[in-house]
Amino acid sequence: MRSWVRLVLRELRRIFTDARLALIMLGGPFLYGLLFGGVYWYGRVREVPILVIDQDNSALSRDLLTAIDASDNLHILRYGETTDDFADAVKRGQVYLCVMVPANFERDLKRGHGARVVVLVDGSNTLVANVTYRSVRTVIATYSAGAQAERLLLTGTPRRHLMPGISPLQAEFRVMFNPAYNYSTFLLMGLVCIALQQVTMMGAAIALGLECEEKHRRSLLALTRSPLKVLLAKTFVQCLFMIPLGCLGLYLPFSVFRTAFHGSWSPVLATTALFLLVQVLAGFTVAGLFRTALTSVQVLLCLSVPAFMLSGFTWPLMAMPTWLQTVANALPLTAFADMVRKISLMGAPFELVRDHLRPVLLWLPPMVVTAYLAMCRFVRPGEVKEDTTGAPREDENPDVSATPGS
């Protein structure tokens, strides 16, 4: 019994004295709970920005748009002239739905011919598309005959002519960029991007973490004592493999599985190369902080879930608290994945999505500095003493079968 108590105390002591165990076991549940609770804090998608095109500009058309804007789930952000304005705004990430009121809207209602409202839905994000589709449909369905009758009275229509002059509204929905609401089309790019990030960071962290082993460090210091040379060499080799393979991994879903690609590959591949370079340097940074390859991989695995949660593929960023939106928008993965999605699904030109490069570029200088400092931790002159006596070192594992007389 006494030995069991000692074992328990030993394990408790290790948890509270080992920073790695304390971070994972004590901090992990708290941090994950804080993150997930924050992501789904509002519980639903609200105030989705939309664009409206009022080609009738009448009292009834403005009345309808006011009812749409009064919905909790929708918010009129911009007014446009043509559907091209909507396509441009969607590719910039500004709006997600367009309501177009055609000309002669009020005249057709008064004459009893009925009226049709055209609704354009951005289907590239199925989560937001479902919310906006249901919201607009509900508003139009509940735009009651009483409200129309009141407006007709104000315009001078005799009361006896109200009912013949009122016809139900009809909405013509057109889904753009993902007409079939295919969830795999939307989610696929997010999964591929997070996988590329994790594989690249883990490969770089392992490559540097292995230098912690004595035999690897001796061979490294035998070649150079310059952290800069080691950084350049390791970065070159990692990028030599990961950038071509990463671009290939991004291309495979579109070629092998016949996923539609509507944009240009040139900006996607160039951005992928820059993104993976940042991830290589980030992997070196993690290895510099935690030294061993095993610990670095464990830490990176713990970071993969938060990174994906904040990428906007599991839950829209607009539905997160402001502080989480700030964190998400500062992450390279969020900007990179959103850029790839808009180019591949929407065919967005690079000019409309080049702002997505800003977070990736901003991370590059600090990652270069931290990666260099990580190299300094592994390349320390004098840390491994050279043996000039010719006697075998302890780590060289001499042949124990040899005898002095042999």
Secondary structure, DSSP 4 states (H G I P E B T S, - for coil): -HHHHHHHHHHHHHHHH-HHHIIIIIIHHHHHHHHHHHHTSS-S---EEEEEEESS-SHHHHHHHHHHHTSTTEEEEEE-SSHHHHHHHHHTTS-SEEEEEPTTHHHHHHTT--EEEEEEEETTSHHHHHHHHHHHHHHHHTS-HHHHHHHHHHTT--GGGTGGG---EEEEEEEES-TT--HHHHHHHHHHHHHHHHHHHHHHHHHHHGGGSHHHHHHHHHH---HHHHHHHHHHHHHHHHHHHHHHHHHHHHHTS-----S-HHHHHHHHHHHHHHHHHHHHHHHHHH-SHHHHHHHHHHHHHHHHHTTTSSS-GGGS-HHHHHHHHHSHHHHHHHHHHIIIII---HHHHGGGHHHHHHHHHHHHHHHHHHHHHH--TTSS----S-PPPGGG---TT--TT-
